[in-house]
Amino acid sequence: MKPIVVTLLLVLASSTLPGQSHPTPPRIVRAPEWRHDFDFWIGAWDVQLRTLQKDNSWKDSVQAKAEIYSVLGGKAILELWDSPKIKGFSLRYYDVKQNKWVLYLNWPGGNQSSIGTLTGNFRHGRGEFFASSKSSDGQTSISRYTFSDIKPDSLRWDDAYSKDSGRTWTHNWIMEFTRTAPLASWPKKNSAHTFESGGRCQGAEFDKINSIAGRWRGEATVTNDGRSVATIATLTAYRVLDGCSLVWFLEYDHHQELGLLTYNRGIGQYDEVTLDNVGTAPARSLRGPDPTRGATITLAPNPAQTSDGVQHEWTLPSPSSDASSDTLQFRRLEVSTLGQGWTVSFAGQFERVPYESTDEETEKVGTRAINSVCPRSGKAVAADSLTVYRGHTVGFCNPHCRDDFAADPKLCPGDRAFFDRLIDAK
């Protein structure tokens, strides 16, 4: 059986590569461009979901678990919200051009999955985020999500909806969060928090998404303006939302990229959001149909949010192949700055590799660091990546992140908030 080929049209910010033996790291911008208003949310939480009753009283309806992660070196916040009946995902980051927080959300039902967007800001300790749409009669419908009563170990979230352009509001849900841990643990296998049997979304479209799940490592070539360099890259993809979506992470050199991929049956298209750690580059939204024949999926930038594009090509292993010999190919094609049409800016050949054991990696460090996982990646702390902060030994997953933090902790508020919580808990 021939391997499946998946082609994605994406928009990504590429780093400038000089003609040297290895690429220059992308420009990692910290304060004030990378805002940290949501850092209070990082960690593990018990959630009590209350729903509005017909008599306008509120009833405790659903008990859930929320795990919130700092990703992309602190540029964004990833949420995985789980209960037996309701599961949710969100990715949120601060968009410098809009001067707002941008939230991408996916709360799928049975065989129904889509990505929505809200924007907003914090003011006086209260965060309000909005989305709007127009009905056929010209009325504007508005959704509002609010974070309030924020304390170190508790907070409140509630929703509100208006069908008359904001003149009157209706409330449906209240979520009361109670902290259970300062950090949420990252999974060791190819499925993350919110995944159970994989039965929530089924069909060939979701099977294609799930074929990417796993951990991959291989050699890659990065090219810019005709100059190419070799590097090692890893791709890790997790099934989430009980089979409705896939969260993937691509890493090479100091470049990190995160993507959420799902299939939206309502519009008959694949739906994807990607964000990388290069400067203040915004997230990108993409859509594309599932072909009736063949296995090539093309996702183009969503014109409502993105204007330019980059092409991705995935060559996936056959579903019937032996997992021990799985291979995955990935290429990124961009419009050449030299006016020569499409050029390959990234090409990687990956093989499936076992998941790293967080417990084994932690044992190598012993008790020297107060944290067992890196505040930036969620990976295990490495023995050669320790430093001292506030009189305590703290750790990262690689020396580069350690040195970046140690050079000036004031420029790394996300890392400091992570360590401060652990130190204060002692």
N, C-alpha and C positions, 0 to 999 in steps of 0.2 A: 504493500500500500504506500502510495506517495505521501510525503509529509504535507500537512496543511500549511498554506501560506496566508498570513493575515497582513494586510497593508493598512496602516493608519496614517491619516493626514493630521498632523499636530502642529501646534505653535510652541516653540521653545526658544529661550534665550541662549545663545551659544557663547562660550567664553573665547576670548582672543588667545590664539596660540602662536607664539613666536617660533622661529626656526631654530629650536633648541632640542636637546635630547629628550626632554619631557615637557608636558604642557605647563603653562603658568596657571596656578589655582584661580578659580573664578573669584571675582570681587565679592567678598562676604561683608555685607553692610550690617552693622549692628545699630545701636541707638543713635539717632532717634528714628531712623527709617523703619527698623524692625520694632514694632510696638509689642508690649508684653502685658496688655490689659487682661488677657485671658489666662495668665500664668497661675492665678489663684485656683483654677479649675484642674490643673494637672494632678493626677493621682487616681485612686480607686474609691468609688462611692456606692453606698446603698441609696436607692431612689424609691420614694413613695409617690406614686402617681395618683392624683385625686381628679375625679371627673365631676362635672356639673350635673346635678339631677334636675328633674322636672320642677321640683319645688324650690329651685334655686339654692339648695344646700349642696355641700361638697362631700363626696364619698371616697374613702380610700379604696382604689380599684385594682391597682397593679403594683407589685413589688418588683424592682428591677435592679440590675447592676450596671454601673457606668464606669468605663475605663478611659481615661483621658491622657493623651501622650503629647509631649513636646517633640516635634519632628523637624527635619531639615535644619538642624543646628539651632533651633529656637525660632525659626521664621514663621512656623505655623503650628496649629493645635489640631490634633486628630481625636475625634470622639467615636467610641463604640459603645452603644447603649443596648442592653440586652434584657429581655424578659421572655417567658415561654411564648407569649402571643405577639408581642411588639418588639421590633428590632430596628435600630437606627444607626446611622453614620453621619458624621459631619467633618468637614475640613474648613478651617477658618484662618485667615491671615489678613494683615493690614495692607491695603492697596494705597500706595503713596499718591498716585495720580488722582484717585477719587477722594483721598483723605477720609477713607472709611474702612471699617472691617468688612470683608466679604466672606459670606458663609455659603458653602455648598453642602446640601443635605440629601440623604437618601433614606427613606423610611418605607420599605417595600411591603406590599401585601402578597397574597398568593399569586405567583406568576405575574405580578405587576411591580415594576421597578423603574424609577426615574430619578433624576437629579434636579433639585430645585435650588434657588439662589435667594439670599437675603443680604441686605447691606445695612450698616448702622454704626453707632459709636457709643462710647461710655461717657456719662456726664454725672458728676457728683456721686460716683459709686454705683450708678445704675446703667445697665446696658440695654439699649432698645434697637431692634433690627427689623427691617420692613421689606415686604415684597408686595407688588401691586399688579393688577391686571384689569382690563376693561371688559365689561359684559356687552352683550349684543345691544342693550338699550343705552349704552354709553356711560353707565355708572362704573365707578372705579371701586374694585374690591381690594381691600388691603389686609395683609397678614402682619401681625406684630408679635415678636418673641422678646420677652423681657427677662433679664437677669437682675435680681435685687437681693437685699438682705444678705449681702456677701460677707461671710466670716471665715476664719481659717478652716473650720471643720463643718461648715454648713452653708447652704445658699438656697434660693428659691428661683424657679423658672416658671413662667406662665405664658400662655398664648392669648391672643385676642384677634377677632376678625370683624371687619367692617364691610358692609355691602353698599354703603351710601357715602363713599368717599371720605370716611373718617368721622362723620357726624355722630354715629352711634357705634358701640362696640359690643361684641358677644364673646364671652370667655368659655372655653371648653375644658382645658387641662391646667393643672398646677403640678409641678414636680418639686418635691422637697428632697434635697441632696444632703446626705450625712456621710462625712469622710470615713473610710475604713483603712486607708493606707496612704502614705505620702506619695507613693509611686505605684503605677499599674504595671504588672509584669507583662513582658512581651512573649508571645507564643514560641514554642520550639518547633512546631510542625507547620504544615502548609495550610492550616486554618486557624483563624484568630477568634477572639471574643465575639460573640453573636453567631457563631456557627454551631449547628447541631448535626442533623442528619443530611443537610443539603437538599431537603425536599420542598423548600418554600418556593423556589423558582426552578422549573424543569423544562427541558426542551433542547434541541440541537444548538440554539443560539447560546444558551448558558453553558452547554458542554464545551463549546469552543473557548469561552472565557476561562472555565475551570481547568482546561488543559495547560494553561500557563502556570497554575499553582505549583509551588515548589521553590527550591533554592538552586540557583545556577551560577556557575563561575566559568570564566574563560578569557581568552585573549581578545583584545579589541584594538582597532586603529582609529585614532582621532585625527581629523583633517580639517584645516582651516587655511583658506587662501593658497591652496596647493601644497601646503606643508603638512606632512603626516608624521605622527609619532605612535609608538606602540605602548599599550598599557594593559593592566589587568582590570576586569570589570566583574561585578556581581549583580545578579538580578534575583530578588526575592519577592515572591507573590503569595498572598494569603487569601483564602476563601473567607468571605464575611457575609453577614446578613443571611445566614443559612442557605447559601448557594446562589443568592441573587446578584452578588457583586464580587469583584476581585480588587484588592489593594496591592499595588506593586511598588517596589523600591529599586531603582537603578543607581549604582554607585561606581565611580571610577575616579582615580586620583582624589581630588577634593570636591568633585561634582556629585551632588545628590539630587535625585528626582523622585517624586511620588506621583502615582496615578490611581484613579478609581475608574474601573471599567464595569459597565452593566449593560443590559439590554432593555430598552423601553418598548414594551409591547403596544403602549398607547399610540405611539407615533411610528412603530415599525422600524426603529433605528437603534443602533448601538449608541450609547451615551458615555462620554468620558470627560474627566477633568484631570489636568496635570499641573504640577507646580514644582519648580526647582529652587535651589538655594543660591542662585546667581543674582547677587545684588537685590534690587527691588523689582525684578521681573514678575509680572502678575501671573495668576493662574490662567489656564486656557481651557475652554469648553469646546468639545468636538462631538459631532454626530455623523452617522452614516448608516445606510441600510444593510440588512443581511442579504447577500445575493441568493437568488433562487437556484443558481447553478454554480458549481465550483466552490472554492473555499477562500476566496480573497475578499476581505472586508475592508472597505475604505471609509475612514472617518475624516470629514472635513471640518475646519473651524466653524463653530456655531456663529453665523453672521451677526446675531444679536449681541455677541460679546467679544468677538475676535475678528480682526481684519486681515491678518497675514497667516502664512501657513508653512509647515514643515511636514514632510512625508516620512512615516515610519513603516518599515516592513518587518513582519515577524514570520519566520518559517518554523512552524511548530512540529513536534514529533507526532507520528501517527498514534492514535489512541490505542492501537493494538501492539505497539512496540514494547519491548522489555524495558522496564523503568531504569534498570542498571545501565542501559546504553542510550538513554534519552539524550538528544541534542536539540539545541534551540539556537536559531540565528536571528539576529536583530540588526537592522540598519536604519540610520536616519539620513534622509536626503533633504538638503536645503537649497534654496535659490542662491546661486553663486554671486558673491559680491563683485566678481570680475566680469559679470555679464555673460557667463558661459552656460546658462541654464542650470539644471539640477546637478548638484554634486553630493557625493556621499561624505557626510561630516562625521559619522560614527558607524562603525561596522564591527559587530561582535559575534563570535562563535562560542556558544556556551554548552557546557555539559552539566547534567544534574549532579549535585553533590549532597552529602548527608547534612542534616541540620547540626549546627554547633551545639554542644551541651553547655548551657549556661552554668550549671552546677560545677562541671569540671573546670571551666574557665575561672569561676569564682574561687575554687579551691587553690588555684595557682597563686592568686593574690593573697589568700588568707584573710586575716582581720585587719590588714594594714589600712584599707580604705573604709570609710563609713558607708559607702554606697557600693552595691554589687553590680549595678548597671549604669551605663553612660547616660548623662542627662540629655545628650544630643541625639543619640541613635537608638537608645534602649538596649544596645548590645552589652555583653559582659565586659566588665572593667578589665583592662590588661595590666599585667604586672609592671610593664615598662612605661606606664602612662599615668603615674601618680604625682600629686603635688600637695601643697599644704595651703589650707584656707581656714581662717579664723582659728588657727591652732589645731585643726583636724586634718588628717590625711584624706584627700578626696581623689577619685579616679575617673579616667576617661577610657574610651575603647582604643585610642591610638595616640601616639606622641604629638601629632600635629594639633589635635584638639586640646591636649594638655597644655602645650606651649602657648596656644592662642589665649587660653584662659589665664595662665600664669603671668603672661606679659602685662595684662591690665584687667583684673576682674571687674572693674567698674564698667568696662565696655561689654560685659557679658551678663546682663541682668537676668536672663533666663537661667543660666547656669547657677548664678548666685541664689536665686529664689529656690532652685532645686536643692542646693546644699543647705541653705538656711533652714528649710523645713526639717531636714534630717537632724541638723545640729540642735535646733530648738526643741525637737521631740525628745532629745536625750536629757 
